Every structure is written in C-alpha cells, then in structure tokens.
Amino acid sequence: MGYSRHVNAVVRALPVLELLNNNRGKEVEVPLLEGADPDRTVYLVREGIYASRFYTAYKKYMDLQQVFTIHLKPGHLLAKPKGALAVDIETERYIVSDASDFRAVLFEMVKVQTMGEGWLTVGFENFDYDDSILGELYEWASENDWHLIPVEGGVFFVRTLDDWPEGMDWKPEVEGIDK
C-alpha cells in the first residue's frame, strides 16, 4: 500500500510533524493514544511526511524522513535524529551509532573536527571494519591530529591538546612492518 498524497494525510499527522520539526537534532518521544494501533500511527506519521512535499504550506516537514529515524517502542513512538551525536558534555565524548561505512565515518568526523578543547573522543558503535578500512581511517586520523583506537564492534577517534601517552597509539601493520 502506497502513501497518500492528499492534504488530509498531512493534517492527520500534523501534531507529531510539528513536534518533530521543532525538535530537530533531538530525540523525541511521542506517547501513543490509548487504543491506537501503534503500527498504523507510525504509518500515518510517515505518510504525513511523504504527503507534505506536495503542499507549499507543509513543505517544511518534507525532509523529516531524512532527519529522523522513527521507531515504535512500547507505549510511544520514538524519533531519533539520523547521524546524531550522543553528547556527554562533561567528558566531551561523542557517540555515533548509525555510521555504517567508511564514508559515513569520515562525514561524521568532519562534522566534529572543530569541536571541543582538551580531550575529545568520537566513538562509532556498530561499525564493522576490516584491516584495509582501518588503514585508511588511520591515515586520515594521522593527517588530522586524531588518534585511532579500534575496539570490538567499532572505532574511537581521540584528540588531545596534551601529550599522548606513549604506547597508546594504534598503528596498522603493513607487510609485517609497523607504520
């Protein structure tokens, strides 16, 4: 079943669309109405986003599908920002959970390139990599004053204004010789 293009599709979802539009870059929880079909509610929100592109008055909502990932949780709809950085202000640690390939990692790294002072950590969870990708990431990190730390299921980039502890640096092996 395809999405409707009718203006009523936008109007039905308007309260949720307005909430998402006003909270770009933030995680948004929308409680489900009692007795409402959760799957239908998510469908109606996505349909409203789709239909908004056909009406000038509602065009501001048309990119919400690119801005948010919409999930269904028990009792509420959860909209998470795509490519969002989970930020821990005290430690200046940024966690990216949806960068799935080399280009996405570099894109996110460029976004945070100028952030923070002192220690700054950018972590990529759920990022599968092989040795060739790690080598390319290491080269980029070295050229841009970052330290690369591969971990199981992801990678971390660390930047510091202080001296980096000896032996903490990860370096790829090239034909048995450390780079």
Secondary structure, DSSP 8 states (H G I E B T S, - for coil): -----SHHHHHHHHHHHHHHHHTTTS-EEEE--TT--HHHHHHHHHHHHHHHTT-GGGGGGTTHHHHEEEEEETTEEEEEETT-EEEETTTTEEEES---SHHHHHHHHHHHTT--SS-EEEEEET----HHHHHHHHHHHHHTT-EEEEETTEEEEEE-SS---TT-----EETTEE-
